[in-house]
Amino acid sequence: MKRTTPYLLALSLTGVLGLGVGLAAPHLAPLVTPPVEAQTRNVPTLNKLNEDFIAISETVTPAVVSISMSKTLKSPGKNHPQIPEEFEEFFGLPSQPQGPQKQQGVGSGVVVDAAKGYILTNNHVVADADEIKVTLSDRRTFKAKIIGTDPRTDLAVIQVNGAKDLKQVALGDSKDLEVGEWVLAIGNPFGLSSTVTAGIISAKGRANVGVADFEDFIQTDAAINPGNSGGALVNIKGELIGINTAIATRSKGYMGIGFAIPSNMAKQVMQNLISKGKVNRSQLGVFIQALDDSMAQGLGLKDSREGILVSGVIEGSPADKAGLKKYDVILRLNGKTVNDSNQFRNQVAMTPAGSTLEIEVLRNGQRLKVKPQLREMESGGKNNTNNQVPELNDKRGFQILELNPALRQQLRVPAQVEGVVVNQVSPLSDAYEKGLREGDIITEVNRKPVKSSDQFNSIFNKLKSGDVVLLSIQREMASIVIAFEMP
């Protein structure tokens, strides 16, 4: 069974935090005096890098602030809905007594408009705050107010008034980032003000971190810890290229994997929050997912690396009206190649409502173009999955039930959805590995509709070991396609 890696928001909540300092025993090796040339030839380069780091730190640090907030918890329970219960001890959250309680937290922020006092930070740093205070690097403290928050990207803009001589950081272009380039992370981890750490860009376009609905994270090994949330990630030009947000860890501390929201996403959200107090997003009306080799084989495609799969189309949506179909493979968006479902979703969402897209798709071996007109996105819920671990003798690795009225009501399956219910899945099966879960509604097998267990079994009984099975799944409000091999 796969081990999951928890992701921690880099927010520090008031509690007892122990800071441990350890000395590692050095590895002793024979001392060898290298040639003089080897000692000196890289010194000018290292000195230049050293000077650059110092200059960046001196320029950017005054624009990074410490944010403290407090809020009233009206009833006992989870203090912060974005922090899993198993991490509450790490954040210093003791058991709460009955009645209203005060919760305090500390994070970071970046001044993006000195004249107007606008500060960019994470939503989870200031969400539901009764009071917000901002402390500058010169120790001046000001009260702040929320201009707007966007939980779907975990970004927020706050404002301080009356603060003179504020310093702001220049916004960089995050699309120009390259893996391997130097970056500095600046913030206030554990309440330690104006802390600077160095690292590189480890990866780009990280999604499925589980912090926000819209994710396109920069991954870095620059040290990020609780209290760094909302702080700056800057390039060697001293430009803001990311907002530090979370870390991945199995040790409840820094393990070399940090995540920052790219500046281009942050800039777009920030501009919406400042001008309108909210973020308007557009909706296409499709369910999309990445292709893998099994799906490509099941769909008769030669290459799974090209395009993304349309696993469902919402009736009456812009996609439906424009002619997009389930099992279409989206190849291009406005003339640009599409290989990442997350980036496609983000780009569509941030395109103004009313805009017309040009989408090139592959359908039954033919390339077609559709031109949907986007509409404003409606709010929606999140999926929940039941991860039971049964043992099955069924050679498929899962068992099904008829979708009777009682199950339909229990699972809240819409009346127009027909199929069979997955009631058990073996964790050792290929179907489970590819994503099939208990409670899923199978609506199609190998692109053939199934309305009963008899129809389902009739199709499956004709399959042999090694055949690729393509399942169309309804999971709550989402439509998903899963492909696996028959054992």
C-alpha positions as CSV (number, residue, x, y, z in Angstrom):
1,M,0.0,0.0,0.0
2,K,1.3,3.4,-0.9
3,R,2.4,5.7,1.9
4,T,0.9,9.2,1.8
5,T,3.0,12.3,2.5
6,P,1.3,14.9,4.6
7,Y,1.5,18.5,3.5
8,L,1.7,21.2,6.3
9,L,0.6,24.8,5.9
10,A,3.6,26.9,6.9
11,L,1.5,28.8,9.4
12,S,2.5,29.0,13.1
13,L,-0.3,28.8,15.6
14,T,0.3,29.8,19.2
15,G,1.4,26.9,21.4
16,V,4.5,25.3,22.7
17,L,7.0,24.8,19.9
18,G,10.3,23.2,20.8
19,L,13.3,24.2,18.8
20,G,16.0,21.5,18.9
21,V,19.6,22.1,18.0
22,G,21.8,19.1,17.3
23,L,25.4,18.6,16.3
24,A,26.1,15.9,13.8
25,A,29.3,14.0,14.3
26,P,31.7,15.0,11.5
27,H,33.1,12.5,9.1
28,L,36.9,12.5,9.5
29,A,39.0,12.1,6.4
30,P,42.7,12.5,5.7
31,L,43.7,16.1,5.1
32,V,45.0,16.7,1.6
33,T,46.3,20.1,0.5
34,P,44.9,20.8,-2.9
35,P,46.8,22.8,-5.5
36,V,46.8,26.5,-5.1
37,E,44.9,27.0,-8.4
38,A,42.0,24.8,-7.2
39,Q,41.8,26.8,-4.0
40,T,41.6,30.2,-5.7
41,R,40.1,29.9,-9.2
42,N,36.4,29.9,-8.0
43,V,36.8,32.5,-5.3
44,P,35.7,35.5,-7.6
45,T,32.6,33.6,-8.7
46,L,31.7,32.6,-5.1
47,N,32.3,36.2,-3.9
48,K,30.0,37.5,-6.6
49,L,27.2,35.0,-5.6
50,N,27.8,35.9,-1.9
51,E,27.5,39.7,-2.7
52,D,24.3,39.0,-4.7
53,F,22.7,37.1,-1.8
54,I,23.6,39.9,0.6
55,A,22.2,42.6,-1.8
56,I,18.9,40.6,-2.3
57,S,18.5,40.1,1.4
58,E,19.0,43.8,2.2
59,T,16.6,44.9,-0.6
60,V,13.8,42.4,0.0
61,T,13.8,41.8,3.7
62,P,12.2,45.3,4.6
63,A,9.3,44.4,2.3
64,V,8.5,41.1,4.1
65,V,6.3,41.6,7.2
66,S,5.3,39.5,10.2
67,I,1.5,39.0,10.5
68,S,-0.2,38.1,13.8
69,M,-3.9,37.4,14.0
70,S,-6.4,36.4,16.6
71,K,-9.9,35.0,16.3
72,T,-12.6,33.8,18.6
73,L,-13.6,30.1,18.5
74,K,-17.3,30.1,19.5
75,S,-17.3,26.3,20.2
76,P,-14.7,23.6,20.8
77,G,-13.5,21.6,17.9
78,K,-10.9,21.9,15.2
79,N,-9.1,25.3,15.5
80,H,-8.2,25.5,11.8
81,P,-10.1,23.4,9.2
82,Q,-7.1,23.3,6.9
83,I,-4.8,21.6,9.5
84,P,-5.3,17.8,9.8
85,E,-5.9,16.6,13.4
86,E,-2.7,14.5,13.4
87,F,-0.7,17.7,13.0
88,E,-2.4,19.8,15.7
89,E,0.2,18.8,18.3
90,F,2.9,20.0,15.9
91,F,1.2,23.4,15.7
92,G,0.9,23.6,19.5
93,L,-2.9,23.1,19.8
94,P,-3.9,21.7,23.2
95,S,-7.3,20.3,24.0
96,Q,-9.7,23.3,24.3
97,P,-12.1,23.8,27.2
98,Q,-15.8,24.5,26.7
99,G,-16.9,28.0,25.7
100,P,-15.5,30.7,23.4
101,Q,-11.7,30.6,23.0
102,K,-9.1,32.9,21.5
103,Q,-6.8,31.5,18.9
104,Q,-3.7,33.3,17.8
105,G,-1.5,32.7,14.8
106,V,1.6,34.1,13.2
107,G,2.5,34.2,9.5
108,S,4.3,36.4,6.9
109,G,3.3,38.8,4.2
110,V,4.9,40.7,1.3
111,V,4.3,44.4,0.6
112,V,3.3,44.7,-3.0
113,D,2.1,48.4,-3.0
114,A,3.9,50.6,-0.6
115,A,1.9,53.7,-1.4
116,K,-1.5,52.1,-0.7
117,G,-0.2,49.7,2.0
118,Y,-1.3,46.5,0.2
119,I,0.2,43.3,1.5
120,L,0.0,39.9,-0.2
121,T,-0.2,36.8,2.0
122,N,-2.0,33.4,2.3
123,N,-5.7,33.1,3.0
124,H,-5.0,30.5,5.8
125,V,-2.9,33.2,7.6
126,V,-5.7,35.7,8.0
127,A,-9.0,33.7,7.4
128,D,-11.8,34.6,9.9
129,A,-9.5,36.9,11.9
130,D,-11.0,39.3,14.4
131,E,-7.8,41.3,14.6
132,I,-4.7,41.5,12.4
133,K,-1.5,43.2,13.3
134,V,1.5,43.7,10.9
135,T,5.0,44.1,12.2
136,L,7.6,45.6,9.8
137,S,11.3,44.6,9.8
138,D,12.1,47.8,11.7
139,R,9.7,46.6,14.4
140,R,6.9,49.2,13.8
141,T,3.5,47.6,14.2
142,F,0.2,48.5,12.5
143,K,-3.3,47.2,12.5
144,A,-4.5,45.8,9.2
145,K,-7.8,45.0,7.5
146,I,-8.7,42.4,4.9
147,I,-9.2,43.6,1.4
148,G,-10.1,40.3,0.0
149,T,-9.5,36.5,0.3
150,D,-9.5,33.7,-2.1
151,P,-9.6,30.3,-0.4
152,R,-9.5,28.5,-3.8
153,T,-5.9,29.6,-4.3
154,D,-5.1,30.2,-0.6
155,L,-4.3,33.9,-1.2
156,A,-5.3,37.1,0.5
157,V,-4.7,40.8,0.4
158,I,-4.6,42.9,3.5
159,Q,-4.0,46.7,4.0
160,V,-2.2,48.9,6.5
161,N,-3.0,52.6,6.8
162,G,-0.7,55.3,8.0
163,A,2.6,53.4,7.5
164,K,5.2,55.7,6.1
165,D,8.3,54.6,4.3
166,L,7.1,51.2,3.4
167,K,9.3,49.1,1.1
168,Q,7.8,46.9,-1.6
169,V,9.2,44.1,-3.6
170,A,9.2,44.0,-7.5
171,L,7.0,41.3,-9.0
172,G,8.8,38.8,-11.3
173,D,7.5,36.6,-14.1
174,S,7.2,33.1,-12.7
175,K,6.7,31.6,-16.2
176,D,10.4,32.3,-16.9
177,L,11.6,30.2,-14.0
178,E,13.9,27.3,-14.7
179,V,14.4,24.2,-12.5
180,G,17.8,24.5,-10.8
181,E,18.0,28.2,-10.5
182,W,18.8,29.9,-7.2
183,V,16.0,31.3,-5.0
184,L,15.8,32.9,-1.5
185,A,12.9,32.3,0.9
186,I,12.2,35.2,3.3
187,G,9.8,35.2,6.2
188,N,9.3,34.7,9.9
189,P,9.5,31.0,10.8
190,F,8.6,30.2,14.4
191,G,8.2,34.0,15.0
192,L,11.9,34.5,14.2
193,S,11.7,37.8,12.2
194,S,13.5,38.5,8.9
195,T,14.8,35.0,8.3
196,V,16.5,34.3,4.9
197,T,17.1,30.8,3.5
198,A,18.6,29.8,0.2
199,G,17.8,27.0,-2.2
200,I,16.9,26.2,-5.8
201,I,13.8,25.6,-7.8
202,S,13.3,21.9,-7.5
203,A,10.2,21.5,-9.8
204,K,7.4,23.5,-11.3
205,G,3.7,22.9,-11.8
206,R,3.1,20.8,-8.7
207,A,-0.5,20.0,-8.2
208,N,-2.6,17.6,-6.0
209,V,-0.8,19.0,-2.9
210,G,-4.2,19.4,-1.2
211,V,-3.8,22.9,0.0
212,A,-6.1,24.7,-2.4
213,D,-8.5,24.0,-5.3
214,F,-6.3,25.7,-7.9
215,E,-2.7,24.6,-7.6
216,D,0.3,25.2,-9.7
217,F,3.0,25.2,-7.1
218,I,6.7,26.0,-7.4
219,Q,8.7,23.4,-5.4
220,T,11.8,24.5,-3.7
221,D,14.4,23.2,-1.2
222,A,14.9,26.6,0.4
223,A,13.9,26.0,4.1
224,I,10.3,26.8,4.8
225,N,8.8,26.3,8.3
226,P,5.7,27.2,10.3
227,G,5.4,31.0,10.3
228,N,6.8,31.3,6.7
229,S,3.3,31.2,5.2
230,G,2.7,34.2,3.0
231,G,6.4,35.1,2.8
232,A,8.5,35.8,-0.2
233,L,10.3,33.5,-2.6
234,V,12.6,35.6,-4.8
235,N,15.0,35.0,-7.6
236,I,18.6,36.3,-7.8
237,K,17.3,39.6,-9.3
238,G,15.4,40.2,-6.0
239,E,12.0,39.8,-7.8
240,L,9.0,38.1,-6.1
241,I,8.4,34.8,-8.0
242,G,6.4,33.0,-5.4
243,I,4.4,33.2,-2.1
244,N,5.6,30.5,0.3
245,T,2.7,28.3,1.4
246,A,3.3,24.8,2.6
247,I,5.8,22.0,3.2
248,A,5.7,18.2,2.6
249,T,7.0,16.3,5.6
250,R,6.8,13.0,7.5
251,S,8.8,14.3,10.4
252,K,6.6,17.3,11.4
253,G,9.4,19.6,10.3
254,Y,11.4,20.8,7.2
255,M,12.5,18.0,4.9
256,G,13.7,19.9,1.9
257,I,10.3,20.1,0.1
258,G,8.5,23.4,0.2
259,F,5.8,24.9,-2.0
260,A,5.1,28.4,-3.2
261,I,2.3,29.9,-5.2
262,P,3.8,31.3,-8.5
263,S,3.8,35.1,-8.8
264,N,1.8,35.1,-12.0
265,M,-1.1,33.3,-10.4
266,A,-0.7,35.5,-7.3
267,K,-0.7,38.7,-9.3
268,Q,-3.9,37.8,-11.2
269,V,-5.7,36.9,-8.0
270,M,-4.3,40.0,-6.2
271,Q,-5.5,42.4,-8.9
272,N,-9.0,40.8,-8.7
273,L,-9.1,41.1,-4.9
274,I,-8.0,44.7,-4.9
275,S,-10.4,45.9,-7.6
276,K,-13.4,43.7,-6.7
277,G,-12.8,42.2,-3.3
278,K,-13.3,38.7,-4.9
279,V,-12.1,36.5,-7.7
280,N,-14.4,35.8,-10.6
281,R,-13.6,32.6,-12.5
282,S,-14.9,31.1,-15.7
283,Q,-16.4,27.7,-16.4
284,L,-16.1,25.5,-19.4
285,G,-18.2,22.6,-18.0
286,V,-16.0,19.6,-18.5
287,F,-14.4,17.0,-16.3
288,I,-10.8,16.4,-17.4
289,Q,-8.0,14.2,-16.3
290,A,-4.5,13.1,-17.4
291,L,-4.0,10.3,-19.8
292,D,-2.0,7.2,-18.9
293,D,-0.9,4.2,-21.1
294,S,-3.9,2.1,-20.2
295,M,-6.3,4.8,-21.1
296,A,-4.5,5.6,-24.3
297,Q,-4.7,1.9,-25.2
298,G,-8.4,1.7,-24.3
299,L,-9.1,4.7,-26.5
300,G,-7.0,3.5,-29.4
301,L,-4.4,6.3,-29.0
302,K,-0.8,5.9,-30.0
303,D,0.7,8.2,-27.4
304,S,-0.6,8.9,-23.9
305,R,1.8,11.9,-23.5
306,E,-0.2,14.1,-25.9
307,G,-3.3,15.8,-24.6
308,I,-5.8,15.4,-21.7
309,L,-9.0,13.4,-21.6
310,V,-12.5,14.8,-21.3
311,S,-14.1,12.3,-18.9
312,G,-17.4,14.1,-18.8
313,V,-19.4,17.0,-20.1
314,I,-22.0,19.0,-18.0
315,E,-25.3,19.2,-19.8
316,G,-26.1,22.8,-20.9
317,S,-22.6,24.0,-20.2
318,P,-20.5,26.0,-22.7
319,A,-18.6,22.8,-23.5
320,D,-21.8,21.0,-24.2
321,K,-23.2,23.8,-26.4
322,A,-19.9,24.0,-28.4
323,G,-20.0,20.2,-29.1
324,L,-17.3,18.8,-26.8
325,K,-17.9,15.1,-26.1
326,K,-16.9,12.6,-23.5
327,Y,-13.7,10.7,-24.5
328,D,-12.5,13.7,-26.5
329,V,-8.8,14.2,-26.1
330,I,-7.9,17.9,-25.9
331,L,-4.7,18.6,-27.8
332,R,-4.5,22.4,-28.0
333,L,-6.0,25.5,-26.3
334,N,-5.9,28.7,-28.3
335,G,-3.1,27.2,-30.5
336,K,-0.9,26.0,-27.6
337,T,-0.2,22.4,-26.8
338,V,-2.1,21.0,-23.8
339,N,-0.4,18.2,-21.8
340,D,-1.3,19.1,-18.2
341,S,-4.9,19.0,-16.9
342,N,-4.2,21.2,-13.9
343,Q,-2.6,24.0,-16.0
344,F,-5.5,23.7,-18.5
345,R,-8.0,24.1,-15.7
346,N,-6.2,27.1,-14.2
347,Q,-5.9,28.9,-17.6
348,V,-9.6,28.4,-18.4
349,A,-10.7,29.5,-14.9
350,M,-8.8,32.8,-15.1
351,T,-9.9,33.6,-18.6
352,P,-12.7,36.3,-18.4
353,A,-16.3,35.1,-18.7
354,G,-17.7,35.7,-22.1
355,S,-14.4,35.0,-23.8
356,T,-14.4,32.4,-26.7
357,L,-11.8,29.7,-26.6
358,E,-10.5,27.7,-29.5
359,I,-10.0,24.0,-28.5
360,E,-8.6,21.4,-30.8
361,V,-9.6,17.8,-29.9
362,L,-9.0,14.3,-31.1
363,R,-12.2,12.3,-31.6
364,N,-12.2,8.8,-33.0
365,G,-8.9,9.5,-34.8
366,Q,-10.0,12.8,-36.3
367,R,-8.9,16.3,-35.2
368,L,-11.7,18.8,-34.7
369,K,-11.9,22.4,-33.4
370,V,-14.7,23.7,-31.1
371,K,-15.2,27.3,-29.9
372,P,-17.0,27.4,-26.5
373,Q,-17.9,30.8,-25.0
374,L,-17.1,30.7,-21.2
375,R,-19.5,31.6,-18.5
376,E,-18.9,32.6,-14.9
377,M,-18.1,29.7,-12.6
378,E,-20.6,28.5,-10.0
379,S,-19.4,27.3,-6.6
380,G,-19.1,23.6,-6.1
381,G,-18.3,21.0,-3.4
382,K,-15.4,18.7,-3.0
383,N,-15.2,14.9,-3.4
384,N,-15.0,12.5,-0.5
385,T,-13.7,8.9,-0.8
386,N,-14.3,6.0,1.4
387,N,-11.0,4.0,1.6
388,Q,-12.1,0.6,3.1
389,V,-9.8,-2.3,2.5
390,P,-11.8,-5.5,1.9
391,E,-10.4,-8.8,0.6
392,L,-12.1,-10.1,-2.5
393,N,-12.1,-13.4,-4.4
394,D,-13.6,-11.7,-7.5
395,K,-11.0,-11.9,-10.3
396,R,-11.8,-8.3,-11.3
397,G,-10.6,-7.1,-7.9
398,F,-14.0,-5.4,-7.1
399,Q,-17.6,-6.2,-6.6
400,I,-20.8,-4.4,-7.7
401,L,-24.4,-4.0,-6.7
402,E,-27.5,-2.9,-8.5
403,L,-28.2,0.9,-8.2
404,N,-31.6,0.5,-6.4
405,P,-33.7,3.4,-5.0
406,A,-32.3,2.9,-1.5
407,L,-28.7,3.1,-2.7
408,R,-29.5,6.0,-5.0
409,Q,-30.9,8.0,-2.1
410,Q,-28.0,7.0,0.3
411,L,-25.3,7.9,-2.2
412,R,-27.2,10.9,-3.5
413,V,-27.0,9.8,-7.1
414,P,-28.9,12.1,-9.5
415,A,-31.9,10.6,-11.2
416,Q,-30.4,10.9,-14.7
417,V,-27.4,8.8,-13.7
418,E,-27.7,5.1,-14.4
419,G,-25.2,2.3,-13.7
420,V,-24.0,-0.1,-11.1
421,V,-22.5,0.6,-7.6
422,V,-19.0,-0.5,-6.6
423,N,-19.5,-1.9,-3.1
424,Q,-16.0,-3.4,-2.5
425,V,-12.5,-3.0,-4.0
426,S,-9.4,-5.0,-3.2
427,P,-6.4,-2.8,-2.4
428,L,-4.2,-5.3,-4.2
429,S,-6.1,-4.9,-7.5
430,D,-5.0,-2.9,-10.6
431,A,-8.5,-1.3,-10.5
432,Y,-7.8,0.1,-7.0
433,E,-4.3,1.2,-8.0
434,K,-5.8,3.2,-10.9
435,G,-8.4,4.9,-8.7
436,L,-11.6,2.8,-8.4
437,R,-13.2,3.2,-5.0
438,E,-16.2,1.9,-3.0
439,G,-19.3,4.0,-3.8
440,D,-18.3,4.8,-7.4
441,I,-21.1,4.5,-9.9
442,I,-19.9,2.7,-13.1
443,T,-21.9,4.1,-16.0
444,E,-20.0,2.7,-18.9
445,V,-17.6,-0.2,-19.6
446,N,-15.4,0.1,-22.7
447,R,-17.6,3.0,-23.8
448,K,-20.8,0.9,-23.6
449,P,-23.5,2.1,-21.2
450,V,-24.4,-0.3,-18.3
451,K,-27.7,0.1,-16.5
452,S,-27.8,-3.2,-14.6
453,S,-25.5,-5.8,-13.1
454,D,-26.5,-8.2,-15.9
455,Q,-25.3,-5.8,-18.6
456,F,-22.1,-5.2,-16.6
457,N,-21.4,-8.9,-16.2
458,S,-22.2,-9.6,-19.8
459,I,-19.5,-7.3,-21.0
460,F,-17.0,-8.4,-18.4
461,N,-17.5,-12.1,-19.1
462,K,-16.2,-11.6,-22.6
463,L,-12.9,-10.1,-21.4
464,K,-9.8,-12.1,-20.9
465,S,-6.6,-11.6,-18.9
466,G,-4.5,-8.7,-20.2
467,D,-7.5,-6.9,-21.8
468,V,-7.7,-3.2,-21.1
469,V,-10.9,-2.2,-19.3
470,L,-12.1,1.4,-19.7
471,L,-14.6,2.4,-17.0
472,S,-16.6,5.6,-16.9
473,I,-17.3,6.6,-13.3
474,Q,-19.7,9.0,-11.6
475,R,-18.2,10.0,-8.2
476,E,-20.4,12.5,-6.4
477,M,-20.6,15.5,-8.8
478,A,-17.5,14.4,-10.9
479,S,-17.2,12.2,-14.0
480,I,-14.0,10.2,-14.1
481,V,-12.5,7.6,-16.5
482,I,-10.4,4.7,-15.1
483,A,-8.4,2.2,-17.2
484,F,-6.8,-1.0,-15.9
485,E,-5.8,-4.5,-17.1
486,M,-7.8,-7.6,-16.4
487,P,-5.8,-9.9,-14.1
